[in-house]
Amino acid sequence: MLAAFAILLIFQCLGEGVAFLIGVPIPGPVIGMLLLFAALLAWPRLQELLEPTASELLRHLSLLFVPAGVGIVVAAASGRGQWVAIGAALVGSTLLTLGVTAFVMQALSRVGKEQGDV
C-alpha cells in the first residue's frame, strides 16, 4: 500500500512540476492525473498495483473534503463586500450550465430520433 501511495504522490508532484515549468493555468494535480492515466494505459500492470490503495482512498473520500471546507470557511472573510459579485457569478454560471445542458439534451435527442434509438 505504501508503494502505491508513493506512486500516486509522485504523479501529483510530476503534475505540479509540469504546471510550474510550462506555466499553464491548469492545476498540477489535474496534469498529474492525466499523466497517471497515460501511464495506466501504457502499463496495465500498474493498475493491479494501484487498485487496492485507490479503493481504500475512495472509501474515505469524504474525509479528504474537510480541509477544503475549512479553507472555504477561512477564506469567507475575504469575500466581505463582494457578495453581490459572488451571487451574480453563482446565478449566472448556474443559468449558463442549465442552458448548455438543455441544448446538449435536445441535440442528443434529435440524433437519437434520427437513428431510431428513442
Secondary structure, 3 states (H helix, E strand, C coil): CHHHHHHHHHHHHHHHHHHHHHCCCCCHHHHHHHHHHHHHHHCCHHHHHHHHHHHHHHHCHHHHCHHHHHHHHHHHHHHCCCHHHHHHHHHHHHHHHHHHHHHHHHHHHHHHHHHCCC
